[in-house]
Amino acid sequence: MAAQTVASTSNPAVDLGPAAALSCRECGHRVPLGPVFACEECFGPLEIAYDFSAYDTEELRRRIESGPANIWRYAPLLPVPADVADKPNINPGWTKLVKADNLARELGVTGGLYVKDDSGNPTHSFKDRVVAQALEAARAFGFTTLSCSSTGNLAGAVGAAAARAGFRSCVFIPHDLEQGKVVMAAVYGGELVGIEGNYDDVNRFCSELIGDPAGEGWGFVNVNLRPYYAEGSKTLAYEICEQLGWRLPDQIVVPIASGSQLTKIDKGLQELIKLGLVEDRPYKIFGAQAEGCSPVSTAYKAGHDVVRPQKPDTIAKSLAIGNPADGPYVLDIARRTGGAVEDVTDEEVVDAIKLLARTEGIFAETAGGVTVGVTRKLLKDGVLDPAKTTVVLNTGDGLKTLDAVAGTGLSATIRPTLDSFREAGLA
């Protein structure tokens, strides 16, 4: 009963728009909105339940289309107060959906290939979306410190959002992250703490801290604020469909870390269907992992419903979560929609980063390399249909993971003369 007590007495007047309650994904038990993340009945994960019954489809569509060019255009579908756009936030979203014709020709896709390029967010990753949501929940519940466990991108997003909103931030990362991500997380002036171990060790530490008096007043965006935080990923689904002319993609390929992004994209697509904003027709969702951390892919290929943890060993550190919380739900969605979960080697990741860069001028971080690499593999194996409209996610900027392509450099070094230029075979 402790979870319900916290939710119902600490913040009895919290109004988060259409959000009606927290609902358990496993048993359906509901509790009032509050900073809790586990069901008091079965310890299953909680997520936001909404009441959209008052919405008229065409009026809602007009309201969205006239909204700001960021995620708050979808405020009527998110757990945020009505005046969210007037509050200091990093306002992410409405990133480009790039029609990737050059990449499509390279891969043999004829039905239309798009890259949803989320590197255009304020801190250059999709994590700005989820943190923007968590920040509003932290504000509503009276927290003063914003925190997280992170594989890198989330640390930077939390630091930036906290700085913008006037919160203290203290974030925790594995001690051996890429230097670019360390610098980007530290530059915002908050406290950045390295933990000896991998992400799963960091996450366990944060779960302990949240129950300790030292963590009082702290909003951990991916722990006690996780139900709100996770809803930020829905906005990717909303934007993709709106940018396609209020149309569902036939196929979408999503990278898997915790698995939350994929599950919330599916939730967003289902909500658009129920609201009548898109035509109800089949779509397939595919998950992408790096071979060196592929617990969901391994379970999918083996036909298992349980995801067994793995010790990460991959250059795709932003996806290096060996015990993904949403792994079983990813399996359910891949199977329900007729999709799949696949993985690629680190070598294939690097090659895919270069492929996307030279065909579309998009420099993806290693997670984007995983997604493009898996897309290519699924097409080659006949699992993805090349005649269908396909959307591939790039969730971060390659400038954060330069080490992955460190061997890339000068084509030649020449003297400042035309003869030297010709001798190098560049004419």
C-alpha positions in Angstrom: 0.0 0.0 0.0 3.0 2.3 0.3 3.0 3.2 -3.4 -0.6 4.4 -3.3 -0.1 6.4 -0.2 2.8 8.3 -1.8 0.7 8.9 -4.9 -2.5 10.0 -3.2 -1.3 12.1 -0.3 1.9 13.8 -1.4 0.4 15.4 -4.5 -3.4 15.3 -4.2 -4.0 18.2 -6.6 -1.6 17.2 -9.5 -3.2 17.8 -12.9 -1.4 16.1 -15.8 -4.0 16.7 -18.5 -5.6 13.5 -20.0 -3.5 11.3 -17.7 -6.1 9.5 -15.5 -4.1 7.0 -13.4 -1.1 4.7 -13.3 -2.0 1.2 -14.5 0.0 -2.0 -14.1 1.0 -3.6 -17.4 0.7 -7.1 -15.9 -2.4 -7.2 -13.7 -4.2 -3.9 -14.6 -4.3 -2.6 -11.0 -4.6 1.2 -10.9 -3.2 3.8 -8.5 -3.4 7.6 -8.5 -0.8 9.6 -10.4 2.4 9.9 -8.4 6.1 9.2 -8.4 5.9 5.4 -8.3 6.8 2.9 -10.9 6.0 -0.6 -9.6 2.6 -2.2 -8.9 1.8 -2.7 -5.2 -0.1 -5.9 -6.1 2.2 -7.8 -8.4 5.4 -5.6 -8.7 4.7 -5.2 -12.4 5.7 -2.0 -14.2 3.2 0.9 -14.1 2.4 3.1 -17.1 0.1 6.0 -17.7 -3.6 5.3 -18.4 -5.5 8.1 -20.2 -9.0 9.3 -20.7 -9.3 10.5 -24.3 -13.1 10.1 -24.4 -13.8 13.8 -24.8 -11.8 14.3 -27.9 -13.3 14.9 -31.4 -10.9 13.5 -34.0 -10.9 16.5 -36.5 -10.8 19.1 -33.7 -7.8 17.2 -32.2 -6.1 17.0 -35.6 -6.5 20.8 -36.1 -5.2 21.5 -32.6 -2.1 19.3 -33.1 -1.3 20.8 -36.6 -1.6 24.4 -35.2 0.7 23.6 -32.2 4.3 24.4 -31.7 7.1 22.7 -33.7 8.1 20.4 -30.8 6.6 17.6 -28.8 4.1 20.0 -27.0 2.0 20.0 -30.2 0.9 16.6 -28.8 0.2 17.9 -25.3 -3.4 16.8 -25.4 -2.1 13.2 -25.6 0.6 13.4 -23.0 0.8 13.5 -19.1 1.6 17.3 -18.9 -0.3 20.3 -17.6 -2.2 22.5 -20.0 0.3 25.3 -19.8 3.4 23.1 -20.5 4.5 25.2 -23.5 4.9 28.3 -21.2 7.4 26.6 -18.8 11.2 26.5 -19.2 11.9 23.3 -21.0 14.3 22.2 -23.7 11.3 21.7 -26.1 12.6 18.8 -28.2 10.9 17.0 -31.1 9.6 17.7 -34.6 12.8 16.4 -36.0 13.3 15.6 -39.6 11.8 12.6 -41.4 14.3 12.2 -44.2 13.2 10.5 -47.4 16.3 8.3 -47.9 16.2 7.6 -51.6 20.0 7.1 -52.0 20.0 4.6 -49.1 16.9 3.0 -50.5 18.7 2.4 -53.9 21.7 1.0 -52.1 19.5 -1.5 -50.1 17.0 -2.3 -52.8 14.0 -0.7 -51.1 11.3 0.4 -53.6 8.4 1.1 -51.3 9.9 4.3 -49.7 12.6 4.4 -47.1 12.7 7.1 -44.4 15.1 7.9 -41.6 13.6 9.6 -38.5 16.7 11.6 -37.6 16.5 12.4 -33.9 20.0 13.7 -33.7 18.4 17.2 -34.3 17.2 17.4 -30.7 18.7 19.9 -28.3 21.4 17.5 -26.9 21.5 15.5 -30.2 19.6 12.4 -29.1 16.0 11.2 -28.7 16.6 11.2 -24.9 15.5 14.9 -24.9 12.0 13.7 -25.5 11.7 11.4 -22.5 13.5 13.9 -20.2 11.2 16.7 -21.2 8.3 14.6 -20.0 10.0 13.5 -16.8 10.9 17.2 -16.0 7.3 18.2 -16.1 6.4 15.3 -13.7 9.3 16.3 -11.4 7.9 19.8 -11.3 4.4 18.6 -10.6 5.6 16.3 -7.7 7.8 18.9 -6.1 11.2 17.4 -6.7 14.3 19.6 -6.6 17.0 17.4 -8.0 16.8 15.7 -11.4 18.8 12.4 -11.7 19.2 9.3 -13.7 21.3 6.2 -14.5 22.6 6.6 -18.0 24.6 5.0 -20.8 25.5 8.6 -21.9 22.8 10.3 -23.9 20.4 10.5 -21.1 23.0 12.1 -18.8 23.4 14.9 -21.2 19.7 15.4 -21.7 19.1 15.5 -17.9 21.9 18.0 -17.4 20.6 20.3 -20.1 16.9 20.1 -19.0 17.8 20.7 -15.4 20.0 23.7 -16.3 17.2 25.2 -18.4 14.5 24.6 -15.7 16.6 25.7 -12.7 16.9 22.2 -11.1 19.9 20.7 -9.5 21.1 17.6 -11.5 23.2 14.7 -10.4 23.6 11.8 -12.9 25.3 8.5 -12.8 27.1 6.7 -15.6 29.4 3.8 -16.2 33.0 4.9 -15.6 34.2 3.9 -19.1 31.8 5.8 -21.4 32.8 7.5 -24.7 34.6 10.7 -23.8 32.4 12.8 -26.0 29.3 11.8 -24.0 31.1 12.4 -20.7 32.0 16.0 -21.8 28.5 16.6 -23.1 27.0 15.5 -19.9 29.4 17.5 -17.7 29.3 20.8 -19.6 25.8 21.7 -18.2 27.3 22.2 -14.8 25.5 19.5 -12.8 27.2 16.7 -10.9 28.4 13.7 -13.1 29.3 10.6 -11.2 31.1 7.6 -12.7 30.3 4.2 -11.3 32.8 1.3 -11.5 30.8 -1.3 -13.5 28.4 -1.4 -16.5 25.0 0.2 -16.9 23.1 -2.5 -15.0 25.4 -1.8 -12.0 24.7 1.9 -12.2 20.9 1.2 -12.4 21.0 -1.0 -9.3 22.9 1.7 -7.4 20.3 4.3 -8.3 17.5 2.0 -7.2 19.2 1.7 -3.8 19.7 5.5 -3.6 16.0 6.2 -4.3 15.1 4.3 -1.1 17.7 6.0 1.0 17.2 9.3 2.9 20.0 10.7 0.8 17.8 10.4 -2.3 14.8 12.3 -0.8 13.6 15.0 -3.1 15.2 13.4 -6.1 13.4 12.7 -9.3 15.1 9.8 -11.1 13.8 10.2 -14.6 14.1 6.5 -15.4 13.2 5.1 -12.0 10.5 6.8 -9.9 9.5 9.0 -12.8 9.7 6.2 -15.4 6.0 6.0 -16.3 6.0 9.7 -17.3 9.5 9.6 -18.8 8.7 6.7 -21.1 5.7 8.5 -22.6 8.1 10.8 -24.4 9.0 8.0 -26.9 5.3 8.0 -28.1 6.0 11.4 -29.7 8.2 9.6 -32.2 5.3 7.6 -33.4 3.0 10.7 -33.5 5.6 12.7 -35.6 6.3 9.9 -38.0 2.6 9.4 -38.8 1.9 13.1 -39.1 5.0 13.7 -41.3 3.8 10.8 -43.5 0.5 12.6 -44.0 -1.3 11.0 -41.0 -0.4 7.6 -42.3 1.0 4.5 -40.5 4.3 3.2 -41.9 4.2 -0.4 -43.0 7.5 -1.2 -41.3 9.5 0.5 -38.6 13.0 -0.5 -37.3 13.8 0.6 -33.7 17.0 0.2 -31.7 16.7 -1.7 -28.4 18.4 -0.7 -25.1 15.8 -1.1 -22.3 13.2 -1.7 -24.9 11.0 1.2 -23.7 11.3 3.2 -26.9 10.0 0.4 -29.0 7.1 -0.4 -26.7 6.0 3.2 -26.5 6.2 3.7 -30.2 3.8 0.8 -30.5 1.6 2.4 -27.8 1.6 5.7 -29.8 0.6 4.0 -33.0 -2.2 2.2 -31.2 -3.5 5.5 -29.7 -3.5 7.2 -33.1 -5.6 4.4 -34.4 -8.1 4.5 -31.5 -8.4 8.2 -31.9 -9.1 7.9 -35.6 -6.2 10.1 -36.5 -4.8 7.3 -38.8 -6.4 4.5 -40.7 -6.3 1.2 -38.9 -4.2 -1.2 -40.9 -1.4 -3.6 -40.2 2.1 -2.5 -39.4 5.3 -4.3 -38.4 7.8 -3.3 -35.7 11.4 -4.7 -35.8 13.9 -4.4 -33.0 17.6 -3.9 -33.5 20.5 -4.9 -31.2 24.3 -5.2 -31.3 25.5 -8.7 -31.2 27.6 -7.9 -28.1 24.5 -7.0 -26.1 21.6 -8.9 -27.7 19.5 -10.5 -24.9 16.2 -9.7 -26.7 17.3 -10.8 -30.1 18.7 -14.0 -28.5 15.3 -14.7 -26.8 13.4 -13.9 -30.0 15.4 -16.3 -32.1 15.1 -19.1 -29.6 11.4 -18.7 -29.3 11.6 -17.8 -25.6 9.3 -15.4 -23.7 11.9 -14.8 -21.0 14.9 -12.5 -21.7 18.0 -13.8 -20.0 20.5 -11.1 -19.0 23.9 -10.7 -20.8 27.1 -9.0 -19.9 27.5 -6.2 -22.5 30.5 -6.1 -24.8 29.9 -3.8 -27.8 30.9 -0.5 -29.2 27.2 0.5 -29.1 27.3 1.6 -25.5 24.1 3.5 -25.6 22.3 0.2 -26.2 24.5 -1.8 -23.8 21.8 -2.8 -21.3 22.2 -6.4 -20.5 19.0 -6.8 -18.5 16.4 -4.7 -20.5 13.3 -4.0 -18.4 10.9 -4.0 -21.4 12.5 -7.0 -23.1 9.5 -9.3 -22.7 7.1 -6.6 -24.0 9.4 -6.1 -27.1 9.1 -9.8 -27.8 5.3 -9.6 -27.6 5.1 -6.6 -29.9 7.5 -8.1 -32.5 5.4 -11.3 -32.6 2.0 -9.6 -32.5 2.8 -7.2 -35.4 4.7 -9.8 -37.5 8.0 -8.1 -37.0 11.3 -9.6 -35.6 14.3 -8.8 -33.5 17.8 -9.0 -35.0 21.4 -8.1 -34.2 24.6 -7.2 -36.0 28.3 -7.3 -35.2 30.3 -4.2 -34.2 32.0 -4.4 -37.7 28.5 -4.2 -39.3 27.6 -1.3 -37.0 30.6 0.7 -38.2 30.0 -0.2 -41.9 26.3 0.9 -41.5 27.3 4.2 -39.9 29.5 4.9 -43.0 26.8 3.7 -45.3 24.2 6.1 -43.9 26.7 9.0 -43.9 27.8 8.5 -47.6 24.3 8.0 -48.9 22.2 10.5 -47.0 24.7 12.8 -45.2 23.5 11.7 -41.8 26.2 10.9 -39.3 24.7 8.5 -36.8 26.0 7.4 -33.5 26.6 3.7 -33.0 22.9 3.1 -32.1 21.9 4.4 -35.5 24.5 2.1 -37.0 22.9 -0.8 -35.3 19.5 0.1 -36.7 20.7 0.7 -40.3 22.8 -2.5 -40.1 19.9 -4.6 -38.9 17.7 -3.0 -41.6 20.2 -4.1 -44.3 20.4 -7.6 -42.7 16.6 -8.0 -42.5 16.2 -7.0 -46.2 19.0 -9.4 -47.3 17.3 -12.2 -45.4 13.9 -11.5 -46.9 12.3 -10.5 -43.5 11.7 -6.9 -44.3 9.6 -6.3 -47.4 11.4 -3.9 -49.8 8.1 -2.9 -51.5 6.7 -1.5 -48.2 7.1 2.0 -46.7 9.9 1.6 -44.1 11.0 4.0 -41.3 14.4 3.6 -39.7 15.3 5.4 -36.5 18.5 7.3 -35.9 18.5 8.2 -32.3 21.7 10.1 -31.8 24.6 12.1 -33.4 27.8 10.5 -34.6 29.9 13.2 -33.0 29.2 11.5 -29.7 30.8 8.2 -30.7 33.7 9.3 -32.9 35.9 6.4 -31.6 33.7 4.0 -33.5 34.9 5.4 -36.8 38.4 6.6 -35.7 40.1 5.0 -38.7 38.3 7.3 -41.1 40.5 10.2 -42.2 42.4 12.0 -44.9 42.1 10.7 -48.5 45.6 12.0 -49.2 48.2 14.5 -48.0 49.7 16.6 -50.8 51.9 19.6 -51.4 50.1 22.8 -52.3 50.7 22.4 -56.0 48.6 21.2 -58.9 51.3 18.6 -59.8 51.0 17.1 -56.3 47.2 17.1 -56.6 47.4 15.2 -60.0 50.0 12.8 -58.6 47.7 11.8 -55.9 45.1 10.8 -58.5 42.5 13.3 -57.3 42.1 15.2 -60.6 
